[in-house]
Amino acid sequence: MPALHHLKLLVSLARVDGEVVEKEKQYIINIGQANHFLVSEILPLFASDHEQFVPEKLTKDEKFDYIFTLVQLMRIDGRIYQDEIKYCAQVASRLGYQRDLLFELMLKVQEVGQSKDDVSELKRLTSEYLLRS
């Protein structure tokens, strides 16, 4: 189930710096609920480490959602740590993106509230960095 793996990647990123702040937790809960998970199913994910597993047969849109939400989460607390960048770069690579994509997204992704046009443009840009579909 891609949504569960997505949540686990987000939780792992939130835990990278040793502290999951409330904004990060709420962001992940919101994504889980948007994917039909109950809060009671999401909260236990914060209690343990998760393997950096990326499903093989994701669509381009799913790959974009993974990397876009990871970058949003990385930016949400206003601080970006080297370990977060490294983690996101590894996930981007596993998704089939060139690692340079991460730096492009870090410049262009806002923590929340981007317009649909901005997201569409980011999706187009991201597809240019995709090495394999």
N, C-alpha and C positions, 0 to 999 in steps of 0.2 A: 504494500500500500504506500504509494509515493507521499501522501500527506503525512503519515506517521514518521517516515524517514526525514521529511522536511522539518517537522517539529523537533525531532531529535538533533538535527544539525543546528537548528536555531538555539536550542537549549545548550548544546555543547559550546557554541560560540559565546553565549551569554556567560557561561561558566569559565571561559578561558582566563579572564583576568582575576579569578578567584572570588568574585562577588557578582551576584545577579541583583541588579537594582530593580526597583518596583516598575519603572518605565519599561525595562526589558521584559520583565515577567508579564506585564499586561499586554505588551505587543505580541508576545508569543501566544498568550491565551486568546487574544483576538483572532489571530491567524488560525489557531486550532478550532475555535468556534465557527469561523467562516468555512471550515472544512468538516463541519458536523461532528466535532468532538465535544464532549461535555467537559466542563471545568474539572470535574472529578477524575476524568481520564487524563487530563493534561498535567495537573499539579504533580503527580508522582514522577513525571519525567525529569523534574528539577532535582530530584534526590539522588540521581546516579549519573555516572559517565556513560557516554554512548559512543559506539564505534562510528567512525567517519564513513558511513555507508551512503553511496549514491546509487540509486537504481539505474540499471542499464538502459531501459527502454522508455526514457522520458521524451516527451514531445519538446519542440523548441520553446513553446510557451511555458511548459513546466520547468524547463531549464532556466528560462528567464526569471520566473517566479522565485526559484531557489536562490539565484545569485542576487536578484534585486532585494529580496527581503533580508538576506544576510548582510548586505551593505547597509540597508536602512537600520537594521539592528545594531550594527557596528557603530553607527553614528548617533544612535538614540540618546546615549548618556553624555554626549558632547566631548567625549574623549576617545581617541583611537589609539589602541595599544599595538605594539609590534606583533605580539602573539595573535591578536585578532586579524591583523593583515595577513600574517602567515597562514592562519587557519582558512581564511576566505580564499586566499590564492590556491591552496591545496584543493579546496572544494571546486573552485572555478576550473582548475585543471581536470579534475575528475568528471566534471560536467562536459568537458570537451572544449573549453574556451582557452584562448591564448591568455597567459598570465597578465599581459599588459591591460587586459580588459578591466581588471580590478582597479587599477589606478585611474582609468578613465571614469569608471563608475563612482569612485570615491570623490571625484571632483564634481560630478553632476547629480548624484542622488541626494535628495534631502531626507531628513529623518522621517518626516511624515508630510502629507498634504500636497503631493505633486498632482498637477492637473493630468487629465487623461491624455492630452496632447503631449505633455512632457514624458509621460510613461510610454506612449507609443513611439516617440522619438528615441527614447532609451532602448526600447525593444529592438528597433531597427538598427541602432548602433551596436547593440550587443550581438545581433546576428552576424555582423561583419567579423566578429572575433571568434565565431564558432568554427572549430576545426573539423568537427564531425557532427552529423545530425543524429 
